[in-house]
Amino acid sequence: MNILILFAPSFAAIVLLIVHSYFFRGLRITLNFFVFAFIWAFLKESHTPSQAYSYLKLYEFLNRDLSLALSYFTATIGWVFTLYISWSMAEKIIGRIISFQKKIFPTLFVCSAVIISISYSIETTAINIGWWKWNIDHQTFKDLFIGGYSLRALEAWLFFTMVFLAAFFLIECSKYRDADWKSIFIVLPFIYSWAILRIGPREPSVFREITAVIVYLIAPLIFSSFLSPLSFKYGKIEQGIFEKQKKSSLILKEFPSLIVLFMLLVVACIDLFILKSYILLISAIPVIFVMLLSIKKIPFYIVFILSSFILFLGKEKMIIPTLPAIVVFVFWVVNIFKIHFLNKESVNVEKQCIQ
């Protein structure tokens, strides 16, 4: 099946997301985000062989009827789509938790869960339908995945997207946006290559790569998410546009969610009617949880109960599908503790003042 089936809807989705970004984030953020995301993604795709493992081609496109440039461009559009969707959906989800709303690092943490969810769904379908294949793969923790998805794909998607979002948030959406030295955060997108080279030789090693992910990405993200007070800070123009659009058209406001739903339907149709593989639908479950968690009218506890039930039935195969709910559950519990603790402290302070 031709990979061009991805191009048309992805390109249309990007246009709609640019419109959403303009009305809710302003011209400056929209222009900077999509221009630099496109450049970053295109360089990544067109220079895949020259990354951390310079002599290894990690994956390749299998459609020989298309030019390599068109394949790269299609993949680039997909990366930009993932970057913006993960930001928007994570923002909606974490925005429901008082203690962590509008905080940069908690949003990044939830972004990671959204990215893994999209990765699992897209990669599983793409691999099985023959759009591309991984030349170097991991069988480590293979019992966690289905359909040929692996730790290699998860790691590649996570590192590539997270380092870009972290750099962009700090440079453009934090209190450092007006600092003369903010460009120092540009080094963040190169942290993966540096981490691999720092830990050891360039030969692929599961232990070395997992260590790099934990030490250079997951551990700092967890630490910052719960201890850093750094909040999103927009310029006056961007903030003004955002405030004006709070009561705008519901459809415009929900563009990201509607696009995720459309993506889900496309993947499900391919899995069911073209590949005729019901088992591949498991890879769509994490995206469904992302959707459920982003809807304010659905209480968190309902999603958590549902995810617990699915995890109980599917055991290790359901760890990745329920990952978004697990990540949000941790923030939810910490939020409850903080509210209870802060309220208790406030009562004690008031009593002391009265005495």
C-alpha positions as CSV (number, residue, x, y, z in Angstrom):
1,M,0.0,0.0,0.0
2,N,1.4,3.4,-1.0
3,I,2.9,5.5,1.7
4,L,1.3,8.5,0.0
5,I,-1.9,7.6,1.8
6,L,-0.2,9.2,4.8
7,F,0.8,12.4,2.9
8,A,-2.5,13.9,2.0
9,P,-4.2,13.6,5.4
10,S,-1.0,14.5,7.3
11,F,-0.5,17.7,5.2
12,A,-4.2,18.7,5.7
13,A,-3.8,18.1,9.4
14,I,-0.7,20.3,9.5
15,V,-2.6,23.1,7.9
16,L,-5.4,22.8,10.5
17,L,-2.9,22.7,13.3
18,I,-1.2,25.8,12.1
19,V,-4.6,27.6,12.1
20,H,-5.2,26.3,15.6
21,S,-1.7,27.4,16.8
22,Y,-2.2,30.9,15.2
23,F,-5.5,31.6,17.0
24,F,-4.5,30.1,20.4
25,R,-0.7,30.7,20.5
26,G,-0.1,33.7,18.3
27,L,1.9,34.4,15.2
28,R,5.4,34.4,16.8
29,I,5.0,31.0,18.5
30,T,3.3,29.5,15.5
31,L,5.9,30.7,13.0
32,N,8.9,29.6,15.2
33,F,7.4,26.3,16.1
34,F,6.4,25.0,12.7
35,V,9.5,26.4,10.9
36,F,12.0,25.0,13.3
37,A,10.1,21.7,13.8
38,F,10.1,21.2,10.0
39,I,13.8,22.0,9.7
40,W,14.6,19.7,12.6
41,A,12.5,16.9,11.3
42,F,13.7,17.2,7.7
43,L,17.3,17.2,8.8
44,K,16.7,14.1,10.9
45,E,15.0,12.2,8.0
46,S,17.5,13.3,5.3
47,H,20.5,12.5,7.5
48,T,19.4,9.4,9.3
49,P,22.6,7.4,8.5
50,S,24.7,10.2,10.0
51,Q,23.2,10.2,13.5
52,A,24.8,8.7,16.6
53,Y,25.5,5.5,14.8
54,S,27.1,7.1,11.8
55,Y,27.7,4.0,9.8
56,L,24.3,2.3,10.4
57,K,21.1,3.0,8.6
58,L,18.5,2.4,11.4
59,Y,15.5,2.1,9.1
60,E,14.5,2.5,5.5
61,F,11.4,3.2,3.4
62,L,10.2,0.3,1.3
63,N,8.1,1.9,-1.3
64,R,10.4,1.9,-4.4
65,D,7.9,3.7,-6.6
66,L,8.4,7.0,-4.7
67,S,11.5,9.2,-4.7
68,L,13.5,9.2,-1.5
69,A,12.9,12.9,-1.2
70,L,9.1,12.5,-1.2
71,S,9.4,9.7,1.4
72,Y,11.5,12.0,3.6
73,F,9.1,14.9,3.1
74,T,6.1,12.7,4.1
75,A,8.0,11.5,7.2
76,T,8.9,15.1,8.0
77,I,5.2,16.1,7.9
78,G,4.5,13.2,10.3
79,W,7.1,14.4,12.8
80,V,5.8,17.9,12.8
81,F,2.3,16.6,13.3
82,T,3.4,14.5,16.3
83,L,5.3,17.3,17.9
84,Y,2.4,19.7,17.9
85,I,-0.3,17.1,18.7
86,S,1.7,15.8,21.7
87,W,2.0,19.4,23.0
88,S,-1.7,20.2,22.5
89,M,-3.0,17.0,24.0
90,A,-0.6,17.0,26.9
91,E,-1.6,20.6,27.6
92,K,-5.3,19.6,27.8
93,I,-4.6,16.6,30.0
94,I,-2.2,18.2,32.5
95,G,-4.5,21.3,32.5
96,R,-7.0,19.3,34.4
97,I,-4.6,18.8,37.4
98,I,-4.5,22.0,39.4
99,S,-1.0,21.7,40.9
100,F,0.6,21.0,37.5
101,Q,-1.4,23.0,35.0
102,K,0.6,25.5,32.9
103,K,3.9,24.0,34.2
104,I,6.5,23.2,31.5
105,F,8.1,20.0,32.8
106,P,4.9,18.2,33.8
107,T,3.5,19.0,30.3
108,L,6.7,17.6,28.8
109,F,6.3,14.4,30.9
110,V,2.7,13.9,29.6
111,C,4.0,14.8,26.1
112,S,6.2,11.7,26.4
113,A,3.3,9.5,27.1
114,V,1.3,11.0,24.1
115,I,4.3,10.5,21.8
116,I,4.7,6.9,22.8
117,S,1.0,6.4,22.2
118,I,1.2,7.9,18.7
119,S,4.4,6.0,18.0
120,Y,2.9,2.6,19.0
121,S,-0.1,3.1,16.8
122,I,1.6,4.5,13.7
123,E,4.7,2.3,13.8
124,T,2.8,-0.9,14.2
125,T,0.6,-0.3,11.3
126,A,3.4,1.1,9.1
127,I,5.7,-1.9,9.8
128,N,3.0,-4.5,9.0
129,I,1.7,-2.8,5.9
130,G,5.3,-2.4,4.5
131,W,5.8,1.3,4.5
132,W,9.2,1.0,6.2
133,K,11.3,-1.4,8.3
134,W,13.9,-1.2,11.0
135,N,17.3,-2.6,10.0
136,I,18.5,-2.5,13.6
137,D,16.1,-3.7,16.2
138,H,15.8,-4.7,19.8
139,Q,14.2,-7.9,21.0
140,T,14.6,-6.6,24.6
141,F,11.3,-6.6,26.4
142,K,9.6,-7.9,23.2
143,D,6.8,-9.3,25.3
144,L,5.6,-5.8,26.0
145,F,4.9,-5.1,22.3
146,I,2.9,-6.4,19.4
147,G,3.1,-6.2,15.6
148,G,6.9,-5.8,15.3
149,Y,7.1,-2.7,17.4
150,S,10.1,-2.6,19.7
151,L,12.2,-0.7,22.2
152,R,14.2,0.7,19.3
153,A,11.2,2.5,17.9
154,L,10.0,3.8,21.2
155,E,13.4,5.1,22.1
156,A,13.9,6.8,18.8
157,W,10.6,8.6,18.8
158,L,10.9,9.6,22.4
159,F,14.3,11.1,22.3
160,F,13.9,12.9,19.0
161,T,10.7,14.6,19.9
162,M,11.3,15.3,23.6
163,V,14.6,17.1,23.1
164,F,13.1,19.4,20.5
165,L,10.0,20.2,22.7
166,A,12.2,20.8,25.8
167,A,14.4,23.2,23.8
168,F,11.5,25.0,22.3
169,F,9.5,25.4,25.5
170,L,12.6,26.8,27.3
171,I,13.6,29.2,24.5
172,E,10.2,30.4,23.4
173,C,7.6,29.6,26.1
174,S,9.3,30.2,29.4
175,K,10.6,33.2,31.5
176,Y,13.9,32.8,29.7
177,R,12.4,33.9,26.3
178,D,13.6,37.4,26.9
179,A,17.1,36.4,28.1
180,D,20.1,37.1,25.9
181,W,21.6,33.7,26.7
182,K,18.5,31.6,25.9
183,S,20.1,30.2,22.7
184,I,22.1,27.9,25.0
185,F,19.1,25.6,25.1
186,I,19.7,24.8,21.4
187,V,22.2,22.2,22.6
188,L,19.4,20.1,24.0
189,P,18.4,18.5,20.6
190,F,22.0,17.1,20.4
191,I,21.9,15.5,23.8
192,Y,21.0,12.0,22.5
193,S,24.0,11.7,20.2
194,W,26.3,13.0,23.0
195,A,24.8,10.6,25.5
196,I,25.4,7.6,23.3
197,L,29.0,8.6,22.6
198,R,29.6,9.5,26.2
199,I,28.4,6.2,27.6
200,G,30.5,4.0,25.3
201,P,31.5,2.9,21.8
202,R,29.2,3.5,18.8
203,E,28.2,-0.1,18.5
204,P,24.5,-0.7,19.3
205,S,24.0,-1.9,22.8
206,V,20.6,-2.3,24.5
207,F,22.1,-1.7,28.0
208,R,23.9,1.4,26.9
209,E,20.9,2.9,25.1
210,I,18.5,2.1,28.0
211,T,21.0,3.7,30.4
212,A,21.1,6.8,28.1
213,V,17.3,7.1,28.1
214,I,17.1,6.8,31.8
215,V,20.0,9.0,32.8
216,Y,19.7,11.7,30.2
217,L,15.9,11.9,29.6
218,I,13.6,10.1,32.1
219,A,15.4,10.9,35.4
220,P,15.8,14.7,34.7
221,L,12.2,14.8,33.5
222,I,10.8,13.1,36.6
223,F,13.0,15.3,38.9
224,S,12.0,18.5,37.1
225,S,8.3,17.6,36.8
226,F,7.8,17.4,40.5
227,L,10.3,19.9,41.8
228,S,10.6,22.7,39.2
229,P,8.1,25.5,39.4
230,L,8.9,26.7,35.9
231,S,5.7,27.8,34.2
232,F,4.7,28.6,30.6
233,K,5.2,32.3,29.9
234,Y,3.9,33.8,26.7
235,G,4.4,37.3,25.4
236,K,1.6,39.9,25.7
237,I,0.5,39.5,22.1
238,E,0.4,35.7,22.3
239,Q,-1.4,35.7,25.7
240,G,-3.9,38.3,24.4
241,I,-4.8,36.2,21.4
242,F,-5.1,33.1,23.6
243,E,-7.5,34.9,26.0
244,K,-9.6,36.2,23.2
245,Q,-10.0,32.7,21.7
246,K,-11.1,31.0,24.9
247,K,-14.7,31.5,23.8
248,S,-14.1,30.8,20.2
249,S,-15.7,28.2,18.0
250,L,-15.7,24.8,19.6
251,I,-14.6,23.1,16.4
252,L,-11.5,25.4,16.1
253,K,-10.6,24.8,19.7
254,E,-10.9,21.1,19.3
255,F,-8.9,20.8,16.1
256,P,-6.1,18.7,17.8
257,S,-8.5,16.3,19.4
258,L,-10.5,15.9,16.1
259,I,-7.3,15.3,14.2
260,V,-6.1,12.6,16.7
261,L,-9.6,11.0,16.3
262,F,-9.2,11.0,12.5
263,M,-5.7,9.5,12.8
264,L,-7.1,6.8,15.0
265,L,-9.9,5.9,12.5
266,V,-7.4,5.7,9.6
267,V,-5.1,3.4,11.5
268,A,-8.0,1.2,12.7
269,C,-9.4,0.9,9.2
270,I,-6.0,-0.1,7.8
271,D,-5.6,-2.7,10.6
272,L,-9.1,-4.1,10.2
273,F,-9.9,-3.9,6.5
274,I,-6.5,-4.1,4.8
275,L,-4.3,-6.0,7.1
276,K,-7.2,-7.9,8.6
277,S,-5.5,-8.2,11.9
278,Y,-7.5,-7.5,15.0
279,I,-4.5,-7.9,17.3
280,L,-3.0,-4.8,15.9
281,L,-5.9,-2.7,17.3
282,I,-4.1,-3.1,20.7
283,S,-1.6,-0.5,19.5
284,A,-4.5,2.0,19.2
285,I,-5.5,1.7,22.9
286,P,-3.0,4.2,24.2
287,V,-4.3,6.9,21.8
288,I,-7.8,6.1,23.0
289,F,-6.7,6.7,26.6
290,V,-5.1,10.0,25.5
291,M,-8.4,11.1,24.1
292,L,-10.3,10.0,27.2
293,L,-7.9,11.7,29.6
294,S,-8.2,15.0,27.6
295,I,-12.0,15.2,28.0
296,K,-12.9,17.2,31.1
297,K,-16.3,15.7,31.4
298,I,-14.8,12.2,31.9
299,P,-13.6,11.9,35.5
300,F,-10.0,10.6,35.9
301,Y,-11.0,7.8,38.2
302,I,-13.2,6.2,35.4
303,V,-10.2,6.2,33.1
304,F,-8.0,4.8,35.8
305,I,-10.4,2.0,36.6
306,L,-10.8,1.1,33.0
307,S,-7.0,1.0,32.5
308,S,-6.5,-1.1,35.6
309,F,-9.1,-3.6,34.3
310,I,-7.3,-3.8,30.9
311,L,-3.9,-4.1,32.5
312,F,-5.2,-6.9,34.7
313,L,-6.6,-8.8,31.6
314,G,-3.7,-8.2,29.3
315,K,-0.8,-8.2,31.8
316,E,2.6,-7.1,30.3
317,K,1.0,-6.6,26.8
318,M,-1.1,-3.8,28.2
319,I,1.7,-1.9,30.0
320,I,2.3,0.3,27.0
321,P,-1.3,0.7,26.0
322,T,-2.2,1.9,29.5
323,L,0.9,4.1,29.9
324,P,-0.9,7.4,29.4
325,A,-3.3,6.6,32.3
326,I,-0.4,5.4,34.5
327,V,1.6,8.6,34.0
328,V,-1.5,10.8,34.6
329,F,-2.4,8.7,37.7
330,V,0.9,9.6,39.3
331,F,0.4,13.3,38.8
332,W,-3.2,13.0,40.0
333,V,-2.1,11.3,43.2
334,V,0.6,13.8,43.9
335,N,-1.9,16.6,43.2
336,I,-4.3,15.2,45.8
337,F,-1.5,14.9,48.3
338,K,-0.4,18.5,47.6
339,I,-3.9,19.9,48.0
340,H,-4.4,18.0,51.2
341,F,-1.0,19.0,52.6
342,L,-1.3,22.7,51.6
343,N,-4.9,22.9,53.0
344,K,-3.7,21.4,56.2
345,E,-0.8,23.8,56.4
346,S,-3.1,26.8,55.7
347,V,-5.4,25.7,58.6
348,N,-2.5,25.5,61.0
349,V,-1.2,29.0,59.9
350,E,-4.7,30.4,60.4
351,K,-4.9,28.9,63.9
352,Q,-1.5,30.3,64.9
353,C,-2.6,33.7,63.7
354,I,-5.8,33.6,65.8
355,Q,-3.9,32.5,68.9
